Amino acid sequence: MSSDPAETHGKYRRRLSLGEMIAILALVVSALTLLNNYIGRKDAEIERTERASAPVPKHEIGLIAVSGGGSGLEFKAADCALQGTEIRFPSALGVEPQSTVLEHRIETAWFEKPLLKAIGKDVREGRVPVAISSRCVGADGTRVETAIYDVAYRIEPRVVLGRTVKLRGMLRREAATGDGLAELDRLWKPQTLVQ
């Protein structure tokens, strides 16, 4: 055992320096952890604010035909319970808007005469654009949309009174603004129908 005070003081000093270094290291790690948590909270708050102010994405209702081939065309929503629809036809046909609530279908009788008059005698089949404003309830809540659908038809001879229109199906064409009449009138061109 050494009784030299300088030697004892040097050993003590080395141990103290090691302890101080561990304490400083612990302090630095704590400070970095605190800073990391603060930055993480700020980023989460900014993201939450951006998400809250961002427009809610609209999900398409996506109407699909269930049955066709006759005097009417039944349809339903792809993934929600359809509550009601308003169906509009091109202004040139002069057909009043039609509403459905319980049975969602397009009736040939609504527009057969003006369509046959507008397309001429040589047309065998084609499509007529319609605007359908629909409201449905699904897992993500209530959805409302107006979209343009092409209703495919075939012209068949009738035993009495010449010709008749048979509805075959419908395809979603595009989203519409407002009630969709502007888009319908832009899209309706009887001379471009499939012959």
C-alpha positions, -999 to 999 in steps of 0.1 A, spaced: 0 0 0 14 33 -10 11 63 13 22 88 -12 -5 115 -14 4 123 -51 -1 87 -62 -34 84 -43 -46 117 -58 -38 105 -94 -57 72 -90 -87 90 -76 -85 115 -103 -86 88 -130 -116 72 -115 -134 105 -112 -128 112 -149 -142 79 -159 -173 85 -138 -177 120 -152 -174 107 -187 -201 81 -181 -223 108 -166 -217 131 -196 -224 103 -220 -257 95 -202 -266 132 -203 -259 134 -241 -280 102 -247 -309 116 -227 -307 150 -245 -307 133 -279 -337 111 -269 -356 142 -257 -348 160 -290 -359 129 -310 -392 127 -292 -398 164 -296 -392 163 -334 -413 132 -337 -443 149 -319 -439 180 -341 -439 158 -373 -469 139 -361 -487 172 -354 -479 186 -388 -490 154 -405 -523 154 -385 -529 191 -395 -522 184 -431 -545 153 -431 -573 173 -414 -570 201 -440 -567 179 -470 -598 172 -490 -614 139 -482 -610 115 -511 -642 106 -528 -649 70 -535 -669 62 -566 -702 46 -561 -698 25 -593 -732 15 -605 -734 -19 -623 -761 -34 -644 -777 -65 -628 -801 -74 -656 -809 -62 -691 -820 -74 -725 -855 -61 -724 -877 -32 -716 -856 -22 -686 -822 -23 -671 -818 -29 -634 -787 -17 -616 -771 -15 -582 -741 0 -564 -710 -22 -564 -701 -19 -527 -728 1 -508 -766 1 -503 -781 24 -530 -807 48 -514 -819 68 -544 -810 79 -579 -820 107 -603 -815 98 -640 -811 125 -667 -811 122 -704 -795 145 -731 -816 176 -736 -821 169 -773 -842 138 -764 -866 160 -744 -870 134 -716 -878 145 -681 -855 134 -653 -866 101 -636 -861 91 -599 -858 57 -584 -859 47 -547 -867 11 -541 -861 -4 -576 -832 11 -594 -837 7 -631 -838 25 -664 -870 19 -683 -869 18 -721 -904 35 -722 -889 67 -707 -869 75 -739 -876 49 -766 -897 72 -789 -873 102 -789 -843 79 -793 -857 61 -823 -866 95 -838 -832 109 -832 -810 80 -844 -827 72 -877 -837 39 -893 -803 25 -902 -789 22 -866 -790 -13 -852 -772 -7 -819 -755 20 -800 -752 38 -767 -770 67 -751 -753 87 -723 -772 93 -691 -763 112 -660 -771 93 -628 -770 112 -595 -769 85 -568 -767 83 -530 -756 52 -511 -746 42 -476 -716 19 -470 -690 11 -445 -673 45 -451 -706 65 -446 -729 81 -471 -716 88 -506 -731 110 -532 -720 113 -568 -731 122 -603 -716 103 -631 -721 97 -668 -730 62 -679 -734 49 -714 -765 27 -717 -760 2 -745 -790 -8 -766 -800 -28 -795 -828 -20 -820 -850 -50 -828 -879 -52 -852 -914 -53 -836 -942 -73 -851 -965 -43 -848 -954 -6 -849 -919 -11 -865 -890 -11 -841 -882 -14 -804 -853 -6 -781 -838 -34 -759 -814 -23 -732 -782 -44 -729 -761 -30 -702 -743 2 -689 -707 13 -685 -694 42 -664 -679 68 -687 -668 97 -664 -676 117 -633 -699 147 -639 -703 181 -623 -735 194 -610 -764 175 -625 -744 163 -655 -765 180 -682 -736 199 -696 -716 167 -701 -746 149 -715 -753 175 -741 -716 176 -750 -715 138 -754 -748 132 -772 -742 129 -809 -766 105 -825 -746 103 -858 -716 88 -839 -735 59 -825 -724 24 -835 -743 11 -866 
